Amino acid sequence: MSIADNISKLKKETEGRGVKLIAVSKTKPADVLMEAYNAGQRVFGENNVQEMVEKQEQLPKDIEWHLIGHLQSNKVKYIAPFISLIHSVDSLKLLQEIDKQAAKNKRIIDCLLQIYIADEETKFGLGFDEAIELLRSEDFLALKNIRIVGLMGIATNTDNEKQLKDEFYELHTFFNGIKTSFFRKEDSFKELSIGMSSDYKIAMEQGSTMVRVGSLIFGQRLIPHWKNN
Ligand SMILES: *Cc1c(COP(=O)(O)O)cnc(C)c1O
């Protein structure tokens, strides 16, 4: 199957149910992204700032760029002019830097809080308590150029469907609690970024609003995902 075939199949499954399809194009060269673009894909996810900036410069300007990997504060400035959504916010310090760079660019940057749900040591993210503490803090309330539009999670790298379902369910339940406690009046808080190639179907059943799909569109990457996260 071609990239175009993969995208059209996935779009039916996702966008047909109101779920946004993010094409995760990390490690793929710009001409491969262009193939996806020509098949109608406009939303791309990258996990490396430098790689994203290089591709953004080369590719059409109506692409929506999503940062899905760990972000270092000192790199925020490079993506602040164009980024559509940062999925991987995992500290107040990072959020403060995003706010500062957003202000410099006279814009508001949409962000998701990345919540730790996996049964693994290697994944980044905030614990439930840490996320609540962040949202309650005075320092957070002072930020005017960022907008938290939802939560993101990466499930355990496992074939155990019951475990995946439980991890997504737990995050969705937490999402509902956060919505009620902190964003009741904000319609913009509505995104739940869960699901990748191996588990997007389970994630959609558990309320995902955006799935981050790489290998099912572009084929296997040469580097295992845990090395380029
Ligand atoms: C690489 C990556 C994906 C996509 O992984 P696939 O298994 O190729 O679909 C999704 N989310 C994050 C955070 C990633 O780093």
The ligand as a MOL file (V3000), in Angstrom:
LIG
                    3D

  0  0  0     0  0            999 V3000
M  V30 BEGIN CTAB
M  V30 COUNTS 15 15 0 0 0
M  V30 BEGIN ATOM
M  V30 1 C 6.8850 8.1440 17.2890 0
M  V30 2 C 5.7180 8.5710 18.0880 0
M  V30 3 C 4.4040 8.2360 17.6870 0
M  V30 4 C 4.0930 7.3950 16.4680 0
M  V30 5 O 4.5330 6.0760 16.6250 0
M  V30 6 P 4.0880 4.9320 15.5890 0
M  V30 7 O 4.1870 3.6950 16.3950 0
M  V30 8 O 5.0490 4.9720 14.4660 0
M  V30 9 O 2.7010 5.2260 15.1600 0
M  V30 10 C 3.3600 8.7020 18.4460 0
M  V30 11 N 3.5600 9.4570 19.5500 0
M  V30 12 C 4.7920 9.7880 19.9780 0
M  V30 13 C 4.9380 10.6160 21.1920 0
M  V30 14 C 5.9050 9.3580 19.2500 0
M  V30 15 O 7.1330 9.7060 19.6850 0
M  V30 END ATOM
M  V30 BEGIN BOND
M  V30 1 1 1 2
M  V30 2 1 2 3
M  V30 3 2 2 14
M  V30 4 1 3 4
M  V30 5 2 3 10
M  V30 6 1 4 5
M  V30 7 1 5 6
M  V30 8 2 6 7
M  V30 9 1 6 8
M  V30 10 1 6 9
M  V30 11 1 10 11
M  V30 12 2 11 12
M  V30 13 1 12 13
M  V30 14 1 12 14
M  V30 15 1 14 15
M  V30 END BOND
M  V30 END CTAB
M  END
